[in-house]
Amino acid sequence: MLIYYKYIFIIFLFQTYFINSYSQDKTLNKIFEIDEIDISFNTLESHFEKSDIELLLASKSGDNFDIETYLQDVERIKKYYFDNGFFDAVVDTGIVYNTADEEVIEKFKIIENARYSYYEINYNGLDSIDNLLKGLIIKPEDKIIVKGRYYSKDSIKLELNRVMNLLFNHGYATANSANPEILKYESSVERLKNKININFTFHPELKYTFGKTDVKFIDKKYNVTREDILREITYKENEIYDKSEVVNSELNLSKISLIENPRINIDKIDSNNKKIDFIIKALIRNKYDVTPEIFGYYFQQLFYVGAGISFSDKNFFGGGRVLTSSLRYYFHSFKDYRLEYINSIFQPFLFNNRNISGNWDIGAEVRLFESGNITQIKNAFGISYTLPNYTYINKLSAKWEVENTHAIIYNLFVDADFDYNYFTSALTFTALHNSTNDLKFPYSGYYQSYSIEDGGLLGGLVRKIFNTNTLSYVKFSNFNSKYFNLSNQRTNVPSALALKFSTGVIFEYGVNSFFINGVEVQTDRVPNDKKFVCGGSSSIRGWAANQLGIVADKSIGGDFIIESSVEQRLRPFLNVSNVYLRDLGFAAFVDFGNAWSEIGKFKFNEIALAAGGGIRYYTIIGAIRFDMGFKIYDPQPGNVGGSNWIFGKGSNFIDKYNFQFGIGNTF
């Protein structure tokens, strides 16, 4: 009897195994679709969001389920937590099959456990370097990892790179390092729980100086000389080796249009004399170039699209001088468009100084608009001086613009049109500070500019000699922007806060009269394109371009302006594998400001307020922007807006918003 039950039990086990194996094989042979990815945490307050984890996964809802990909996703989550200090994190898994719908639910339950922080950070192998450099390395405010901060693999890499760059920039050209050693405490002592030590080991080797730098022409032509190349080098022979100066020299060389992809390479290392010789391989491009152009441009806050063609001579009369001749057409609307022809000459290394450059622009422009047309002959000379990095002001520039303008304004009330000429001579001086870290998506640093422009110093003399209409004014402008990193990352930053404040004022002086058709007319002393206009995609975004201002004509503007913005910029897909999605971004903003006819008429209750949001797509030419701005407070709502406030009594919402388009950051 016992033997009988024994055989029955064996048969039962065999049947159960066979049925389960058959069922499992049948399930695995089917193609299932991922219906849902369920991510959960063992605590209510996780250190990361579900969206952070979703970005790590190769599996996506709607994809075909693949067990190998699922297991790889588990490892990706573990690695992400490990790299951020959760050395004991556990990922529980589960797969729920729905055989009827041929769908699965992928489950990831994350048990974070303790997060480890730094206890000791040791820098080994630096005994041979001088005390000044050693002080820079261990300087507390410059260190990326400090005691008590949570472990991060990225921060370890950044700290290692920081120290190595300091060594490279202070003579140690052949310095190297070992992999950082991470020691995890296993202790019952409270102060050592969940702590780690980091041991960095460096090998500075010898301290070198710059040796000789030679030039090798791969294709010598157009009379480009060795001296034309070497004058852009910022370091000198026998100076202490500094890698940053090599990089700066390469940047200078890249400004020479004739040289393609210039690189300064190590030619020979002389360990006996502790010198490093370099060689520059210069590949010369074609001197002449014809380029079609498609572009977007702003004139007085009005956005124009355009097309054109340019001809360039990249070594005009030698010396790296560049001549560019351009014919361009700008279109804003069928009632407002421009045609421009201009010749530009850029002169690097002006006055035999690599930090000084100059430019000369001469050409003509015709603008046609609904109420008339304007023809201008333009001539402008500019000079700029780049200051050393340790100075607060990075750049100084001066510009002298000379223009002769012929304007015809159609008069709807009488037969005669206003037909007149005037002469403008404006001197502008500008000082810049720029410590922003990125042109496309800045997330740290400042940008400041201070500018003063005078239109009467030479204009008055011309008025007396040639008996022509001239303009006399002084214009002050100031622009400030500041950027903050809102994420805990030091590279590939997905979130930033940008602040802007700008102001400008114009003072008119001199004889305030024009002679038009033989009649003396009282008028402004400022050219229309020099006045301050408000509203538009780079201004107060609740208003259309040039449609805001306590002025007689909003499209012309006034003599005083205040503008400010607060903008949060997001790039949530920056680290995803999809190359098209990673450049997508978003922004939310608040703008306030206005323009007044003169500074004495400024009133606080006339400051306009707008808010809104938009989409960004970051390209090689900058961000392509689509924004929607709302008029939160309108100081001049009129009959259309109905109310000062967007939700005020009698408010007409049709007039309370505007769509904006632009290229490049708003600031």
C-alpha positions, 0 to 999 in steps of 0.5 A, a space after each residue: 500500500 505504501 509503495 502504491 502511494 509512493 508511485 501515485 506521488 511520483 506520477 503527480 510530481 511528473 504531471 505537475 512539472 510537465 504541465 508547468 513546463 508546458 505552460 511556461 514554454 507556451 508563455 515564453 514563446 508568445 510575444 508580449 507587449 509591455 503594458 505598464 512599468 511599475 516603479 515603487 520605493 520602500 519609503 514614502 520619501 525617496 531620494 529620487 523621483 520615478 521619472 529619474 528611474 524611468 529615464 534609466 530604463 531601456 524598456 518603455 511602455 508599448 515595447 515588446 517585452 524582452 527578459 534580457 532587457 528587463 534584467 539589464 534594466 535592473 542592473 542599470 537601476 542598481 548601478 545608478 544607486 551605487 554611483 550615488 552612494 547607495 551601496 546597499 540598495 536592493 531592487 526586487 523584481 516581478 513580472 505579471 503576465 496577462 495571457 489573454 491580452 498578451 501584455 505584461 507589467 514590469 515591476 521594480 521595487 527599490 529598497 534604497 537602504 542607507 546613503 553613504 557620505 564622505 568621512 576622510 578625503 586623502 590626497 597622496 603623492 603631492 609631497 614633491 610639489 610646491 606649497 602654493 600649488 598644494 594649497 590650491 589643491 586642498 583649498 576647501 572652497 574649491 574642492 568638489 567633494 568635502 566631508 559630510 557630503 554624499 558620495 557621487 561617482 560623478 563628483 569623484 571624477 570632477 575632483 580628480 579632473 580638478 586636481 589634474 588640471 591644476 597640475 597640468 597648469 602649473 608645469 606638470 605636463 606628464 602628471 598622472 593619477 591612479 584610480 581613486 580608492 574607496 574604503 567603506 566603513 564596517 563599524 558599530 561606531 555611530 560616527 563611522 556608520 554609512 561613511 567612506 574614505 576616498 584616497 586619491 593618489 597622484 604622480 606629478 612627475 617632473 615640472 616642465 617649461 615651454 620649449 620651442 614651437 614650430 609650424 608645419 604647413 600641410 598645404 602652404 598657400 596664399 602667402 600665410 607665414 610662420 609668423 602669422 601663426 606664431 603671433 597667436 600663441 599666448 605662451 613664451 619659451 622658458 615659461 612654466 608649462 601651462 596647459 590652459 595657455 595651450 588651449 587659449 592659443 588654439 582658440 586664438 588660432 581657430 579665429 584665423 579663418 584660413 586655418 582648418 582645425 588648428 591643434 598644438 601638439 607636443 613634438 618632443 619632451 626633453 626630460 634632462 632640460 625639463 622642456 617641452 617642444 610643440 608643433 602646429 600643423 596648419 592646414 590652409 583652407 580655400 581663401 575664397 568662399 561663397 555662402 548662401 544664408 538663411 537667418 532670423 534677426 531682431 530689429 527694435 524687438 521686431 523679428 525678421 526672417 531673411 535670406 542672402 548670399 555672402 562672399 568672403 576673402 579670408 586673407 584680404 591683403 594678408 595678415 589674416 584679415 577677412 573681407 565679407 560682402 553680403 547681400 541680404 533680404 529681411 522680411 517681417 511682413 508684407 508691409 515691413 521688409 528690408 534690403 541690405 548690402 554691406 562690406 565688412 573687414 575684420 582685422 585681427 591682431 590690430 596694432 600688433 597686439 593679439 588682444 586687440 581687433 578691429 572691424 570696418 563696415 560700409 554699406 547701404 540699407 533700404 527699408 520699406 514699410 506701410 507709412 514710407 521708406 528709409 534709405 541709409 548709407 552706413 559707415 562704422 568703425 569698431 575696435 575691441 580689446 580683450 582683457 586678461 581673465 583675472 580682471 572683472 571687465 573682460 572686454 572693452 570696445 569702441 564704435 564710431 557709426 556714421 550714417 546718412 539717412 533719407 526718409 520719405 514719410 507718406 502724409 495721408 492728410 495733405 498731398 505733400 509727403 515728408 521728404 528729408 535727410 539727416 546725418 548721424 554720428 554716434 560714438 559708443 563705448 562699452 564695457 563687458 563682464 562675462 563669466 557665464 559657463 555656456 552659450 547655449 544653456 548657461 547655468 552659472 556666472 554673470 553677464 554685465 554690460 555698460 554702454 554710453 553712446 553720444 550722437 552730438 559731438 561730431 554731429 554739431 560740427 557737421 551741421 554747421 559745415 554742411 547745413 544738414 539736419 543732425 541729431 544730438 543725444 546721450 544714451 546710457 544702457 546697462 544689462 545684467 544677467 545671472 544664472 543658477 544651477 537648480 540641479 545637483 549635477 555639475 555637468 549635463 545640468 537639466 535645470 537652471 534659473 536665469 535672472 535679468 535686469 536691464 535699464 536705459 536712459 536717453 538725454 536729448 540736447 542741442 537744437 531741437 528742430 528739423 528743416 523738412 520741405 523748407 519748413 522748420 519742424 520741432 522733433 526728437 533729437 534721437 533716431 527712431 532705431 536708437 530709442 528704447 522699445 518694449 514688448 516682444 519675444 526677448 522683452 515683456 512677452 505678454 505684449 507683441 513686439 513694440 506694443 508696450 510703452 507709456 509713449 506717443 508711438 509704441 512702435 518708435 519707443 521712448 527715452 527710458 526703459 526698465 526690463 526684468 525677467 525671471 526664467 526657469 529653464 528645463 531640459 528633462 530629457 538631456 541624458 536620454 539616448 534619443 538624440 532628438 528628444 534630448 534637445 527638447 526643453 521647457 521654460 516658465 517665466 515672469 517679465 516686468 517693465 515698461 518704456 516711458 517717453 522720458 525718465 521724469 515720467 516714470 511711475 511704479 504703477 505703470 510697470 507692466 507684468 507678464 508671465 507664461 511658459 514655452 518650449 525650447 529646442 536646442 540646436 547648433 545655432 541656439 534655442 528655437 523658442 515658442 512662448 506664450 505670455 499673459 498680461 498679468 497687469 496691463 497699465 494701459 488696457 484701453 477699451 480692448 483689454 478692459 481691465 488692468 489685471 488679467 482676471 479683473 472686472 470687465 477683463 477681455 481675455 482675448 487681449 491678454 496673451 501673445 504668442 512669441 517666436 525667437 531664436 537663441 535664449 531670451 538673455 
